[in-house]
Amino acid sequence: MNNTLNKQERLHLARIKAMPCSVCGQAGPSEAHHIEQHKQYLCIPLCTDCHTGSHNGLHRLKRIWSILKKTELSCLNNTIEQLMNGKV
């Protein structure tokens, strides 16, 4: 599969990475978490701890996710809302 990003995809990912974390609100820069691989527009901004941290990370124990009742889709909804409202 060709995963070469076009200009629009690179710009979109740069905007995502500039956003605060969708889970804990830590100011950017953030990492772009792909909800589905190779789908550049299905990304949410996550700080390193909420993305890959051993206790809070989505790819680990997800403790903060459970406490704050967050899901990938609820974070995606918030991300799209912020992008549409020009908050980035």
Secondary structure, DSSP 8 states (H G I E B T S, - for coil): ------HHHHHHHHHHHHS--TTT---S--EEEESSTT-TTSEEEE-HHHHH-TTT-TTTT-HHHHHTT--HHHHHHHHHHHHHTT--
